[in-house]
Amino acid sequence: MATTIKSALSTRNKEVYKKLSEALGDQLKQNVVLAPYTTFGIGGKADLFYLAKNPKELIYAIGTVQKFKLRFFVLGGGSNILVSDSGFRGLVIKNQNHMMVLNKNTITCQSGVSLSEVVELAGDRSLSGLEFAAGIPGTVGGAVWGNAGAFGKSMADVLISAVILTRKGEIKEVDGSYFHFAYRESILKRSGDILLSATFKLKKQDREVIEKKVRRNLQKREVRLPLEAKSAGCFFKNVMATDRKISAGFLLDQIGAKNIKEGDAKVSNQHANILINSGSAKAKDVKKLARKLKKKVKEKFNIELQEEVVYIN
Ligand SMILES: Cc1cc2nc3c(=O)[nH]c(=O)nc-3n(C[C@H](O)[C@H](O)[C@H](O)COP(=O)(O)OP(=O)(O)OC[C@H]3O[C@@H](n4cnc5c(N)ncnc54)[C@H](O)[C@@H]3O)c2cc1C
């Protein structure tokens, strides 16, 4: 639960917290447990937590923490992260920027909009292109950051321009090529830029055709993924060999991953690349399980699996 900033952590620089509290006001909370903000349902407390409801608040919060040289982290839907049991030392900015604007065949959304809302708006307005994203949890910000995708398509196929906040505090409009999108990669992972908004270019299509595609994709997801379980989706990236893509799930199946567990951290019976919190798993359990799986894959195939899920600590 959140408490007020008055009882700022004794071990931290109280003066910094006081100034931050003066700058950010009541929306700044202290000692907020992060687990409920993640789909894994795992994670300790953030020293400080701020709900940014519009771009002005998001930009101001980032500018303020940078001025005080405090660590920060922008949290979207929390569907691609594993937060450490000891939480986060610094400020977590929960992005709730939620505006969308439709203009002919484009939709521009602020980065805190959930991907499902954009998919829905596009369908309602007979705009095709985002059907692949139906059922992917999280926000536009997280999706662009990791070039989220499914069924052979990804954000790279639809994003034509965006507005970002650079590490130096500049607000820039950039086009799709700026992101250097690749499989689950974008420049945001390296640059530390923050996505403020994104514009997607779509195509006119019969509404029924779009809805049919969306329904089909959702059905496929239901069969393949443990949607009810607490997880962060695929834990490891697929392996890009020179001539083909090797599914991490396939490699994990071959080492018998589904029978391996660590406390309440388990491998889904439905999908070997999805690690789940089956009760009260800790981040340390999930990490230990991930290490075991990586070791076995390395021993059997001489392949080093890379995490798709981001560790926050
Ligand atoms: C059941 C399930 C199914 C899934 N299926 C898929 C799938 O099919 N395909 C797929 O690609 N992924 C899938 N995922 C993973 C996840 O949903 C996506 O990666 C999603 O795009 C993450 O968005 P988020 O808002 O939750 O990001 P978060 O988890 O909140 O954050 C992830 C990273 O993005 C950064 N970030 C967030 N917002 C911004 C911003 N505005 N600017 C800069 N950086 C930002 C964060 O700082 C963090 O480093 C699935 C997850 C679950 C739980």
The ligand as an ORCA input file, in Angstrom:
! r2SCAN-3c Opt
* xyz 0 1
  C      -0.181    -13.787    -21.569
  C       0.836    -12.948    -22.298
  C       0.953    -13.052    -23.670
  C       1.891    -12.291    -24.376
  N       1.965    -12.403    -25.724
  C       2.864    -11.674    -26.408
  C       2.948    -11.780    -27.835
  O       2.196    -12.491    -28.478
  N       3.888    -11.040    -28.467
  C       4.737    -10.203    -27.794
  O       5.566     -9.545    -28.431
  N       4.678    -10.086    -26.437
  C       3.767    -10.787    -25.738
  N       3.709    -10.678    -24.371
  C       4.653     -9.817    -23.673
  C       4.152     -8.371    -23.410
  O       2.739     -8.348    -23.355
  C       4.618     -7.403    -24.499
  O       6.013     -7.395    -24.546
  C       4.095     -5.983    -24.245
  O       4.304     -5.226    -25.398
  C       4.768     -5.273    -23.062
  O       4.101     -4.025    -22.843
  P       3.931     -3.419    -21.385
  O       3.256     -2.117    -21.515
  O       3.298     -4.389    -20.484
  O       5.447     -3.181    -20.979
  P       6.084     -3.294    -19.508
  O       6.179     -4.729    -19.140
  O       5.406     -2.380    -18.571
  O       7.551     -2.739    -19.802
  C       8.433     -3.441    -20.668
  C       9.609     -2.503    -21.015
  O       9.113     -1.438    -21.828
  C       9.543     -0.188    -21.290
  N       8.525      0.830    -21.576
  C       7.209      0.803    -21.271
  N       6.618      1.936    -21.710
  C       7.582      2.687    -22.297
  C       7.593      3.969    -22.944
  N       6.501      4.710    -23.038
  N       8.762      4.417    -23.455
  C       9.898      3.674    -23.335
  N       9.953      2.470    -22.729
  C       8.807      1.985    -22.219
  C       9.633     -0.444    -19.786
  O      10.425      0.545    -19.161
  C      10.231     -1.843    -19.780
  O      11.619     -1.786    -19.939
  C       2.749    -11.410    -23.658
  C       2.625    -11.299    -22.264
  C       1.670    -12.045    -21.605
  C       1.552    -11.904    -20.092
*
